[in-house]
């Protein structure tokens, strides 16, 4: 990430300390993941990004995804919208006239979604141990 982009993110965090800098870096990584996964060259909607975020977070952090995101100040899907729009306002992301923060609110139950991954991980471990 460029030093200019890093400095802009640090300025965002100073202005809005709800989310750590890692949350902003995570959004860029999850956006790249979503675009690649969907093979999109056009705009990604809020809902599409949220699905990509869910997959990216569970793929990279497994059952710790909710804990990692909470450490960065993220506790609900609406928090991702706040981060995205902070990046838009700073000129690091763009939006269409139809994009709103509301696109990110209450899209999926945050705790249930990431707790389900934790339960799946436990079941996999249990099956692996029982199968030996």
Kinemage of the C-alpha trace (Angstrom):
@kinemage 1
@onewidth
@group {chain A} dominant
@subgroup {mainchain}
@vectorlist {calphas} color= white
{ca unk a 1} P 0.000 0.000 0.000
{ca unk a 2} L 1.346 3.415 -0.904
{ca unk a 3} L 2.553 5.727 1.832
{ca unk a 4} L 0.019 8.321 0.634
{ca unk a 5} L -2.842 5.849 1.048
{ca unk a 6} L -1.499 4.801 4.447
{ca unk a 7} L -1.311 8.434 5.580
{ca unk a 8} L -4.875 9.053 4.391
{ca unk a 9} L -6.093 6.026 6.353
{ca unk a 10} L -4.310 7.266 9.473
{ca unk a 11} L -5.993 10.654 9.001
{ca unk a 12} L -9.373 8.922 8.730
{ca unk a 13} L -8.691 7.031 11.968
{ca unk a 14} L -7.678 10.236 13.757
{ca unk a 15} L -10.930 11.849 12.585
{ca unk a 16} L -13.103 8.759 13.259
{ca unk a 17} L -11.443 6.484 15.842
{ca unk a 18} L -14.277 3.908 15.915
{ca unk a 19} L -12.302 1.588 13.634
{ca unk a 20} L -8.626 0.708 13.662
{ca unk a 21} L -6.420 1.162 10.596
{ca unk a 22} L -6.476 -2.609 10.044
{ca unk a 23} L -10.210 -2.379 9.357
{ca unk a 24} L -9.505 -0.091 6.405
{ca unk a 25} L -6.733 -2.297 5.039
{ca unk a 26} L -9.066 -5.256 5.447
{ca unk a 27} L -11.728 -3.538 3.310
{ca unk a 28} L -9.250 -3.088 0.458
{ca unk a 29} L -8.203 -6.755 0.700
{ca unk a 30} L -11.809 -7.945 0.889
{ca unk a 31} L -12.762 -5.739 -2.059
{ca unk a 32} L -9.931 -7.200 -4.155
{ca unk a 33} L -11.039 -10.679 -3.076
{ca unk a 34} L -14.666 -9.928 -4.015
{ca unk a 35} L -13.798 -8.483 -7.411
{ca unk a 36} L -11.560 -11.465 -8.211
{ca unk a 37} L -14.080 -14.028 -6.947
{ca unk a 38} L -16.953 -12.471 -8.846
{ca unk a 39} L -14.803 -11.785 -11.907
{ca unk a 40} L -16.223 -8.277 -11.963
{ca unk a 41} L -14.901 -5.305 -13.795
{ca unk a 42} L -17.818 -3.108 -12.889
{ca unk a 43} L -18.925 -1.634 -9.600
{ca unk a 44} L -19.448 -3.946 -6.615
{ca unk a 45} L -22.627 -3.281 -4.639
{ca unk a 46} L -22.720 -3.055 -0.865
{ca unk a 47} L -24.399 -6.443 -0.594
{ca unk a 48} L -21.881 -8.044 -2.950
{ca unk a 49} L -19.032 -6.582 -0.930
{ca unk a 50} L -20.572 -7.826 2.312
{ca unk a 51} L -20.769 -11.356 0.918
{ca unk a 52} L -17.143 -11.107 -0.168
{ca unk a 53} L -16.199 -9.773 3.269
{ca unk a 54} L -17.927 -12.706 4.955
{ca unk a 55} L -16.110 -15.211 2.763
{ca unk a 56} L -12.763 -13.445 2.968
{ca unk a 57} L -12.914 -13.086 6.763
{ca unk a 58} L -13.880 -16.705 7.364
{ca unk a 59} L -11.296 -17.946 4.865
{ca unk a 60} L -8.488 -15.930 6.434
{ca unk a 61} L -9.440 -15.921 10.113
{ca unk a 62} L -11.664 -18.980 10.453
{ca unk a 63} L -13.447 -19.212 13.757
{ca unk a 64} L -11.562 -16.146 14.981
{ca unk a 65} L -13.103 -13.874 12.336
{ca unk a 66} L -15.612 -12.230 14.667
{ca unk a 67} L -12.940 -11.713 17.322
{ca unk a 68} L -10.475 -10.179 14.861
{ca unk a 69} L -13.114 -7.864 13.398
{ca unk a 70} L -14.244 -6.834 16.894
{ca unk a 71} L -10.650 -5.960 17.774
{ca unk a 72} L -10.744 -3.473 14.877
{ca unk a 73} L -14.084 -2.022 16.067
{ca unk a 74} L -16.323 -3.910 13.633
{ca unk a 75} L -19.417 -5.454 15.229
{ca unk a 76} L -22.131 -5.340 12.544
{ca unk a 77} L -22.501 -5.153 8.780
{ca unk a 78} L -23.329 -1.464 9.078
{ca unk a 79} L -19.819 -0.869 10.412
{ca unk a 80} L -18.438 -1.972 7.046
{ca unk a 81} L -20.610 0.671 5.406
{ca unk a 82} L -19.211 3.332 7.714
{ca unk a 83} L -15.666 2.277 6.806
{ca unk a 84} L -16.430 2.196 3.078
{ca unk a 85} L -18.009 5.644 3.144
{ca unk a 86} L -15.114 7.046 5.177
{ca unk a 87} L -12.872 5.773 2.362
{ca unk a 88} L -15.200 7.286 -0.254
{ca unk a 89} L -15.180 10.656 1.502
{ca unk a 90} L -11.361 10.524 1.642
{ca unk a 91} L -11.207 9.823 -2.095
{ca unk a 92} L -9.786 6.297 -1.741
{ca unk a 93} L -12.909 4.534 -3.046
{ca unk a 94} L -15.666 5.628 -5.377
{ca unk a 95} L -19.409 5.172 -5.289
{ca unk a 96} L -22.344 5.449 -7.587
{ca unk a 97} L -25.244 7.805 -6.938
{ca unk a 98} L -27.276 4.788 -5.795
{ca unk a 99} L -24.821 3.638 -3.116
{ca unk a 100} L -25.722 4.474 0.480
{ca unk a 101} L -24.647 3.517 3.966
{ca unk a 102} L -28.045 1.840 4.320
{ca unk a 103} L -26.947 -0.769 1.755
{ca unk a 104} L -24.742 -2.223 4.484
{ca unk a 105} L -27.135 -2.165 7.439
{ca unk a 106} L -28.528 -5.412 8.842
{ca unk a 107} L -27.652 -7.498 5.784
{ca unk a 108} L -26.809 -10.533 7.887
{ca unk a 109} L -26.666 -11.213 11.582
{ca unk a 110} L -23.017 -10.601 12.295
{ca unk a 111} L -22.670 -12.795 15.359
{ca unk a 112} L -24.721 -15.640 13.922
{ca unk a 113} L -22.793 -15.619 10.642
{ca unk a 114} L -19.356 -15.730 12.219
{ca unk a 115} L -20.419 -18.018 15.076
{ca unk a 116} L -21.672 -20.475 12.440
{ca unk a 117} L -18.123 -20.584 11.061
{ca unk a 118} L -16.849 -21.280 14.574
{ca unk a 119} L -19.326 -24.163 14.951
{ca unk a 120} L -18.312 -25.571 11.539
{ca unk a 121} L -14.656 -25.402 12.562
{ca unk a 122} L -15.414 -27.248 15.802
{ca unk a 123} L -17.366 -29.916 13.939
{ca unk a 124} L -14.481 -30.387 11.524
{ca unk a 125} L -12.024 -30.741 14.401
{ca unk a 126} L -14.371 -33.135 16.205
{ca unk a 127} L -14.803 -35.258 13.089
{ca unk a 128} L -11.064 -35.288 12.505
{ca unk a 129} L -10.302 -36.356 16.073
{ca unk a 130} L -13.039 -38.999 16.084
{ca unk a 131} L -11.867 -40.414 12.780
{ca unk a 132} L -8.337 -41.213 14.036
